Amino acid sequence: MRLLKLLVLPLVCASLISALSQLNPETAKQLGLKTVLYYLCTASLATIIGLALVILIHPGDPSIKAGKVLKRPEDLSHEAIDNILDVIRNLIPENIIGAATRRSQTKMVNETLTGPLVKRVDQVDGLNILGIITFCALIGIGTSKVGATGEPVRQFFASLEKIVLLLIEGAMWFAPFGISSLVAASISEVHDLLLILQILSAYVGTVLAGLTIHIFIVLPVFYFLATRKNPLSIMKAMLPAFMTSLGTASSGAALPVGLQCMEGKADARVVKFVLPLGASTNMDGNALYEAVAAIFIAQINGIDLSIRELITISITSTLASAGLNAVPAGLVSMLVILDTVGLPVSDITLIVAVDWFL
């Protein structure tokens, strides 16, 4: 777990800058903007659906911890506007080096013995992932705009991404030993194994319910509003690609099948641009899953998340689903989200057992 956390920052920087620097702003400006906005919109909706369901269903039961739930200081009594302002401050950090270790947070403090509580923006320990993402996105976009001049930067971060992913793949060889030990430790703290099975079943049901709503309601409605056509026709045409992705758990493996399914059904130039971009960046299911997992871990620890933290989880899940889409990076993106809102990363072991299914 420590090794994966060590690789979070270089992976985020390298993957985002590498991906954005390869966009061609001249040849795909209009199409690219519309496509990216659509992908961000659907991923955001998936995250919102996940948050709504996990809060409504509340699959996490703190009794699983047998009285070992976390206690957090009650210094979050500021107003909702402060939560929003904290997100904005973290999106635009003053110091990118400092953003690697500190993030802004509004607190209510008593500066004198007799005076009233006053608001103060403090720097608290933790990775400011929102600021890192903003900075890397700007660098990536800037690199794509300068053309051939930015080629050395593009090649450097593309190489760095491959190196970090190689290190993560190496670390994953040790994952069975580390995760099995962590899972065993977690299970040893649980006095009722039937309870943990019930809680995990509720967690899986929450994720599957969210995915069902997103796939069979939200996306068809989007398609109908955009084309005024029956969404069942396109869903039927894409069924082979859907089954391929379901069987292989890889959007990359389903991409050739998807291109074949859309042959003759849409402009080939649009298809060849939109589908490859979507296969690498449009991870709505990941966004929903990671948002649900973060809230679930908060629930089993008896933690009530603030509005600021819910907003942060939403933004981070959406961006992480697009920027950290490589197969080995799924666990890494979860670590990013949990660390961003101060949730215990050790509890990720509780959902590892069902991660393969989702």
Secondary structure as the mmCIF struct_conf table of DSSP 4:
data_model
#
loop_
_struct_conf.conf_type_id
_struct_conf.id
_struct_conf.beg_label_comp_id
_struct_conf.beg_label_asym_id
_struct_conf.beg_label_seq_id
_struct_conf.end_label_comp_id
_struct_conf.end_label_asym_id
_struct_conf.end_label_seq_id
HELX_RH_AL_P HELX_RH_AL_P1 ARG A 2 LEU A 6
TURN_TY1_P TURN_TY1_P1 LEU A 7 LEU A 7
HELX_RH_AL_P HELX_RH_AL_P2 VAL A 8 SER A 21
TURN_TY1_P TURN_TY1_P2 GLN A 22 GLN A 22
TURN_TY1_P TURN_TY1_P3 PRO A 25 THR A 27
BEND BEND1 ALA A 28 ALA A 28
HELX_RH_AL_P HELX_RH_AL_P3 LYS A 29 ILE A 57
HELX_RH_3T_P HELX_RH_3T_P1 PRO A 62 LYS A 65
TURN_TY1_P TURN_TY1_P4 ALA A 66 GLY A 67
BEND BEND2 GLU A 74 GLU A 74
BEND BEND3 HIS A 78 HIS A 78
HELX_RH_AL_P HELX_RH_AL_P4 ALA A 80 LEU A 91
BEND BEND4 ILE A 92 ILE A 92
BEND BEND5 GLU A 94 GLU A 94
TURN_TY1_P TURN_TY1_P5 ILE A 96 ILE A 97
HELX_RH_3T_P HELX_RH_3T_P2 GLY A 98 ALA A 100
TURN_TY1_P TURN_TY1_P6 THR A 101 THR A 101
STRN STRN1 ARG A 102 VAL A 109
BEND BEND6 THR A 112 GLY A 115
HELX_LH_PP_P HELX_LH_PP_P1 PRO A 116 LEU A 117
STRN STRN2 VAL A 118 ASP A 125
BEND BEND7 GLY A 126 GLY A 126
HELX_RH_AL_P HELX_RH_AL_P5 ILE A 129 LYS A 145
TURN_TY1_P TURN_TY1_P7 VAL A 146 VAL A 146
HELX_RH_3T_P HELX_RH_3T_P3 GLY A 147 GLY A 150
HELX_RH_AL_P HELX_RH_AL_P6 GLU A 151 MET A 172
TURN_TY1_P TURN_TY1_P8 TRP A 173 TRP A 173
BEND BEND8 PHE A 174 PHE A 174
HELX_RH_AL_P HELX_RH_AL_P7 ALA A 175 SER A 188
TURN_TY1_P TURN_TY1_P9 GLU A 189 GLU A 189
BEND BEND9 HIS A 191 HIS A 191
HELX_RH_AL_P HELX_RH_AL_P8 LEU A 193 ILE A 213
HELX_RH_PI_P HELX_RH_PI_P1 HIS A 214 VAL A 218
HELX_RH_AL_P HELX_RH_AL_P9 LEU A 219 THR A 227
BEND BEND10 LYS A 229 LYS A 229
HELX_RH_AL_P HELX_RH_AL_P10 PRO A 231 ALA A 237
TURN_TY1_P TURN_TY1_P10 MET A 238 MET A 238
HELX_RH_AL_P HELX_RH_AL_P11 LEU A 239 THR A 248
HELX_RH_AL_P HELX_RH_AL_P12 SER A 251 CYS A 261
TURN_TY1_P TURN_TY1_P11 MET A 262 LYS A 265
BEND BEND11 ALA A 266 ALA A 266
HELX_RH_AL_P HELX_RH_AL_P13 ALA A 268 THR A 281
HELX_RH_AL_P HELX_RH_AL_P14 ASP A 284 ILE A 300
TURN_TY1_P TURN_TY1_P12 ASN A 301 GLY A 302
HELX_RH_AL_P HELX_RH_AL_P15 ILE A 307 GLY A 323
BEND BEND12 LEU A 324 LEU A 324
BEND BEND13 ALA A 326 ALA A 326
HELX_RH_3T_P HELX_RH_3T_P4 VAL A 327 ALA A 329
HELX_RH_AL_P HELX_RH_AL_P16 GLY A 330 THR A 340
TURN_TY1_P TURN_TY1_P13 VAL A 341 GLY A 342
HELX_RH_3T_P HELX_RH_3T_P5 VAL A 345 ILE A 348
HELX_RH_AL_P HELX_RH_AL_P17 THR A 349 ASP A 355
TURN_TY1_P TURN_TY1_P14 TRP A 356 PHE A 357
#
